[in-house]
Amino acid sequence: MTAAAEAPTEVRHPLDPLTAHEIDTAREVLTASGRADDTTRFPLVLLDEPDRHTVAAHRPGDPVVRRLRVTLLEPATGAAAEALVDITARALVAYRPLDPVADGQPPLLFEEFDRCDAVVKADAGWRKAMADRGITDLDLVVAAPLAAGNFGRPEETGRRMLRSLTFLRCSESDNPFAHPVGGLVADVDLTEGRVLRLIDTGAVPVPAECGRYEAEFTGPARTDLKPLEITQPEGPSFTLEDHVLTWQNWRLRLDFNAREGLVLHEIGFRDGDRVRPVLHRASLAEMAVPYAEPDPARNWVCYLDVGEYTLGRNANALRLGCDCLGEIRYVDAVVAGDTGHPETLPNAICLHEEDHGLLWKHTNMFDGFTADSRRSRRLVLSYIATLGNYDYGFYWYLYQDGTIEFEVKSTGLVQTSAAEPGTESPYATEIAPGLQAPYHQHLFCARLDPAVDGHANTVEEVDVVPLPMGPDNPNGNAFTVRATPVTDSGDGGRLADPAAGRRWRITNPGSRNRMGQPVAYTLQPQPGPTLLARPGSPVAARVAYATKHLWITAGRPERRYPDGDYPNQHPGGAGVSAWSAPGESLSDTALTLWHTFGPTHLPRLEDWPVMPVDRCGFTLRPTGFFDRNPALDLPREGDGEGHCHA
């Protein structure tokens, strides 16, 4: 069964999601002030989130002052600006032009994808290169619009750019990534509407084999899969009211924006008669996808799907039984479109419960082998976004024992290039004759604003340390832990160490558990390689956050994204690398943790024509936050007919 929550229409709290009325009001204020007209485009319209103290001071019924941060773009000139609009007072509070060199470019507009396709196909040089390859029918050609990055080329300085790779289709519904046109890339100036540079490294055969994955192309379906039905006759155990979600002692505020997608605010756990804060804010703040091919037609490929492509705007409309299963509650989201008018994303968020196996159990061998156990249930908060060839599912999991997990499921289609059939590449896997899938990384960055029993937190890096043999360790079996507080911003960039079992403990020295120790939550990583692009490379400059598994910075309202506000075509140096100069205290203060994780993808034949999900993520576990197991009060389950029941 399913139920839907409509898009928000009224604001009662400073962190409520944007409403259509607020987006309309921002556009009206900017138009009335002479800062926007019918030609103006709105790459970003986001809530200017108030600081932690303002949020904490808010009480139900208090007046709510709302401000929106609006990014403006004039397509005809390329001029961009950012504005701060007070929606409550209907006033323009601040306005400043953006410098395309120092600030970077606003995110890409959806309409620019079609513009890029048209510009490329109209270019005489590109058409000749296609004709030289024997391709003259352009109706089924795809000129893919791809973020340009910044490689210090003087001719691109200050220009709003896209780069375009070319693919073919056998029909309008065909998979274009099965037929890449090798050796050809067009650099497009979006403002002037022309190809600024065409790279043609020479023709290679276009792979001919189709990459269809739909049922009608893959043969008969299996017939031995029995139905699996998930029912909750009494409905789900969670409630969602005025964007406040409660479930099994958890309480949080639900939000969604055009840039980050799903955002969780004020996450707390009820312990006795009070809700104890754990996180002030949690989101996926950036994701980089750098590729490994050094060929001039491909060595620039690195996408920033949050900051360049506005991840949230690309959210899918989720479908029962396909994307979510069980007793589902869908939630719509409202974002601003290219023209600054509100758009509703239907069924953007999925809420549901899942059985998650065993939570705890013990068989007492001293009492007739009696057993007691409880099953685990988790609440799933998810959405799915499609960005070009890849589809990403983002899942926050809340558990009954106070654990929080975040998981990303990457699926969709691998990016492809062409080569002579049988070519062995040190940078790619041949997944079909002449079809190469380049090696690449998915480097996600979660933004976590901790509030472990309050905002005065300190992070400790905890390693497991084996002790040397000697009089105090004659059998050599002893090991202990070493906890090192990270107290200065200059030490905020940290690397994981699986051999040491490294994890990061977020403590509140001012709040103690019954054993007299600071209460804490521990960030447990699933580490993989950090950014493999070399230090000093353009990619490393722009994706500096991915050179460490964790950055710890002092929390500031203006520190929103790990690579800065405008990473599109930014040369680098913004974000965490700028906030990590020595001298800023990280002790007993409001913090932000920027956690990098994700796979280094060496594509397999099994990843084609559509890729089974690849999972990655991290866990936040209570560590002395509670005085004992907080899930002891779960009821026994069973029906007395062969199912578990004490």
Secondary structure in CASP SS format (residue, H / E / C, confidence):
PFRMAT SS
TARGET T0000
AUTHOR 0000-0000-0000
METHOD secondary structure of the structure
MODEL  1
M C 1.00
T E 1.00
A E 1.00
A E 1.00
A E 1.00
E C 1.00
A C 1.00
P C 1.00
T C 1.00
E C 1.00
V C 1.00
R C 1.00
H C 1.00
P C 1.00
L C 1.00
D C 1.00
P C 1.00
L C 1.00
T C 1.00
A H 1.00
H H 1.00
E H 1.00
I H 1.00
D H 1.00
T H 1.00
A H 1.00
R H 1.00
E H 1.00
V H 1.00
L H 1.00
T H 1.00
A H 1.00
S C 1.00
G C 1.00
R C 1.00
A C 1.00
D C 1.00
D C 1.00
T C 1.00
T C 1.00
R E 1.00
F E 1.00
P E 1.00
L E 1.00
V E 1.00
L E 1.00
L E 1.00
D C 1.00
E C 1.00
P C 1.00
D C 1.00
R H 1.00
H H 1.00
T H 1.00
V H 1.00
A H 1.00
A H 1.00
H C 1.00
R C 1.00
P C 1.00
G C 1.00
D C 1.00
P C 1.00
V C 1.00
V C 1.00
R C 1.00
R E 1.00
L E 1.00
R E 1.00
V E 1.00
T E 1.00
L E 1.00
L E 1.00
E C 1.00
P C 1.00
A C 1.00
T C 1.00
G C 1.00
A C 1.00
A E 1.00
A E 1.00
E E 1.00
A E 1.00
L E 1.00
V E 1.00
D E 1.00
I C 1.00
T C 1.00
A C 1.00
R C 1.00
A E 1.00
L E 1.00
V E 1.00
A E 1.00
Y E 1.00
R E 1.00
P E 1.00
L E 1.00
D C 1.00
P C 1.00
V C 1.00
A C 1.00
D C 1.00
G C 1.00
Q E 1.00
P C 1.00
P C 1.00
L C 1.00
L C 1.00
F H 1.00
E H 1.00
E H 1.00
F H 1.00
D H 1.00
R H 1.00
C H 1.00
D H 1.00
A H 1.00
V H 1.00
V H 1.00
K H 1.00
A H 1.00
D C 1.00
A H 1.00
G H 1.00
W H 1.00
R H 1.00
K H 1.00
A H 1.00
M H 1.00
A H 1.00
D H 1.00
R C 1.00
G C 1.00
I C 1.00
T C 1.00
D C 1.00
L C 1.00
D C 1.00
L C 1.00
V E 1.00
V E 1.00
A E 1.00
A E 1.00
P E 1.00
L E 1.00
A E 1.00
A C 1.00
G C 1.00
N C 1.00
F C 1.00
G C 1.00
R C 1.00
P H 1.00
E H 1.00
E H 1.00
T C 1.00
G C 1.00
R C 1.00
R C 1.00
M E 1.00
L E 1.00
R E 1.00
S E 1.00
L E 1.00
T E 1.00
F E 1.00
L E 1.00
R C 1.00
C C 1.00
S C 1.00
E C 1.00
S C 1.00
D C 1.00
N C 1.00
P H 1.00
F H 1.00
A H 1.00
H C 1.00
P E 1.00
V E 1.00
G E 1.00
G E 1.00
L E 1.00
V E 1.00
A E 1.00
D E 1.00
V E 1.00
D E 1.00
L C 1.00
T C 1.00
E C 1.00
G C 1.00
R E 1.00
V E 1.00
L E 1.00
R E 1.00
L E 1.00
I E 1.00
D E 1.00
T C 1.00
G C 1.00
A C 1.00
V C 1.00
P C 1.00
V C 1.00
P C 1.00
A C 1.00
E C 1.00
C C 1.00
G C 1.00
R C 1.00
Y C 1.00
E C 1.00
A H 1.00
E H 1.00
F H 1.00
T C 1.00
G C 1.00
P C 1.00
A C 1.00
R C 1.00
T C 1.00
D C 1.00
L C 1.00
K C 1.00
P C 1.00
L C 1.00
E C 1.00
I C 1.00
T C 1.00
Q C 1.00
P C 1.00
E C 1.00
G C 1.00
P C 1.00
S C 1.00
F C 1.00
T E 1.00
L E 1.00
E E 1.00
D C 1.00
H C 1.00
V E 1.00
L E 1.00
T E 1.00
W E 1.00
Q C 1.00
N C 1.00
W E 1.00
R E 1.00
L E 1.00
R E 1.00
L E 1.00
D E 1.00
F E 1.00
N E 1.00
A C 1.00
R C 1.00
E C 1.00
G E 1.00
L E 1.00
V E 1.00
L E 1.00
H E 1.00
E E 1.00
I E 1.00
G E 1.00
F E 1.00
R E 1.00
D E 1.00
G C 1.00
D C 1.00
R E 1.00
V E 1.00
R E 1.00
P E 1.00
V E 1.00
L E 1.00
H E 1.00
R E 1.00
A E 1.00
S E 1.00
L E 1.00
A E 1.00
E E 1.00
M E 1.00
A E 1.00
V E 1.00
P E 1.00
Y E 1.00
A C 1.00
E C 1.00
P C 1.00
D C 1.00
P C 1.00
A C 1.00
R C 1.00
N C 1.00
W C 1.00
V C 1.00
C E 1.00
Y E 1.00
L E 1.00
D C 1.00
V C 1.00
G C 1.00
E C 1.00
Y C 1.00
T C 1.00
L H 1.00
G H 1.00
R H 1.00
N H 1.00
A E 1.00
N C 1.00
A C 1.00
L C 1.00
R C 1.00
L E 1.00
G C 1.00
C C 1.00
D C 1.00
C E 1.00
L C 1.00
G C 1.00
E C 1.00
I E 1.00
R E 1.00
Y E 1.00
V E 1.00
D E 1.00
A E 1.00
V E 1.00
V E 1.00
A E 1.00
G C 1.00
D C 1.00
T C 1.00
G C 1.00
H C 1.00
P E 1.00
E E 1.00
T E 1.00
L E 1.00
P E 1.00
N E 1.00
A E 1.00
I E 1.00
C E 1.00
L E 1.00
H E 1.00
E E 1.00
E E 1.00
D E 1.00
H E 1.00
G E 1.00
L E 1.00
L E 1.00
W E 1.00
K E 1.00
H E 1.00
T E 1.00
N E 1.00
M C 1.00
F C 1.00
D C 1.00
G C 1.00
F C 1.00
T E 1.00
A E 1.00
D E 1.00
S E 1.00
R E 1.00
R E 1.00
S E 1.00
R E 1.00
R E 1.00
L E 1.00
V E 1.00
L E 1.00
S E 1.00
Y E 1.00
I E 1.00
A E 1.00
T E 1.00
L E 1.00
G C 1.00
N C 1.00
Y E 1.00
D E 1.00
Y E 1.00
G E 1.00
F E 1.00
Y E 1.00
W E 1.00
Y E 1.00
L E 1.00
Y E 1.00
Q C 1.00
D C 1.00
G C 1.00
T C 1.00
I E 1.00
E E 1.00
F E 1.00
E E 1.00
V E 1.00
K E 1.00
S E 1.00
T E 1.00
G E 1.00
L C 1.00
V C 1.00
Q C 1.00
T C 1.00
S E 1.00
A E 1.00
A C 1.00
E C 1.00
P C 1.00
G C 1.00
T C 1.00
E C 1.00
S C 1.00
P C 1.00
Y C 1.00
A E 1.00
T E 1.00
E E 1.00
I E 1.00
A E 1.00
P C 1.00
G C 1.00
L E 1.00
Q E 1.00
A E 1.00
P E 1.00
Y C 1.00
H E 1.00
Q E 1.00
H C 1.00
L E 1.00
F E 1.00
C E 1.00
A E 1.00
R E 1.00
L E 1.00
D E 1.00
P E 1.00
A C 1.00
V C 1.00
D C 1.00
G C 1.00
H C 1.00
A C 1.00
N E 1.00
T E 1.00
V E 1.00
E E 1.00
E E 1.00
V E 1.00
D E 1.00
V E 1.00
V E 1.00
P E 1.00
L C 1.00
P C 1.00
M C 1.00
G E 1.00
P C 1.00
D C 1.00
N E 1.00
P C 1.00
N C 1.00
G C 1.00
N C 1.00
A C 1.00
F E 1.00
T E 1.00
V E 1.00
R E 1.00
A E 1.00
T E 1.00
P E 1.00
V E 1.00
T C 1.00
D E 1.00
S H 1.00
G H 1.00
D H 1.00
G C 1.00
G E 1.00
R E 1.00
L C 1.00
A C 1.00
D C 1.00
P H 1.00
A H 1.00
A H 1.00
G C 1.00
R C 1.00
R E 1.00
W E 1.00
R E 1.00
I E 1.00
T E 1.00
N E 1.00
P E 1.00
G E 1.00
S E 1.00
R E 1.00
N C 1.00
R C 1.00
M C 1.00
G C 1.00
Q C 1.00
P E 1.00
V E 1.00
A E 1.00
Y E 1.00
T E 1.00
L E 1.00
Q E 1.00
P E 1.00
Q C 1.00
P C 1.00
G C 1.00
P C 1.00
T C 1.00
L C 1.00
L C 1.00
A C 1.00
R C 1.00
P C 1.00
G C 1.00
S C 1.00
P H 1.00
V H 1.00
A H 1.00
A H 1.00
R H 1.00
V C 1.00
A H 1.00
Y H 1.00
A H 1.00
T H 1.00
K C 1.00
H C 1.00
L E 1.00
W E 1.00
I E 1.00
T E 1.00
A E 1.00
G C 1.00
R C 1.00
P C 1.00
E C 1.00
R C 1.00
R C 1.00
Y C 1.00
P C 1.00
D C 1.00
G C 1.00
D C 1.00
Y C 1.00
P C 1.00
N E 1.00
Q C 1.00
H C 1.00
P C 1.00
G C 1.00
G C 1.00
A C 1.00
G H 1.00
V H 1.00
S H 1.00
A C 1.00
W C 1.00
S C 1.00
A C 1.00
P C 1.00
G C 1.00
E C 1.00
S E 1.00
L C 1.00
S C 1.00
D C 1.00
T E 1.00
A C 1.00
L E 1.00
T E 1.00
L E 1.00
W E 1.00
H E 1.00
T E 1.00
F E 1.00
G C 1.00
P C 1.00
T E 1.00
H E 1.00
L C 1.00
P C 1.00
R C 1.00
L H 1.00
E H 1.00
D H 1.00
W C 1.00
P C 1.00
V C 1.00
M E 1.00
P E 1.00
V E 1.00
D E 1.00
R E 1.00
C E 1.00
G E 1.00
F E 1.00
T E 1.00
L E 1.00
R E 1.00
P E 1.00
T C 1.00
G C 1.00
F C 1.00
F C 1.00
D C 1.00
R C 1.00
N C 1.00
P C 1.00
A C 1.00
L C 1.00
D C 1.00
L C 1.00
P C 1.00
R C 1.00
E C 1.00
G C 1.00
D C 1.00
G C 1.00
E C 1.00
G C 1.00
H C 1.00
C C 1.00
H C 1.00
A C 1.00
END
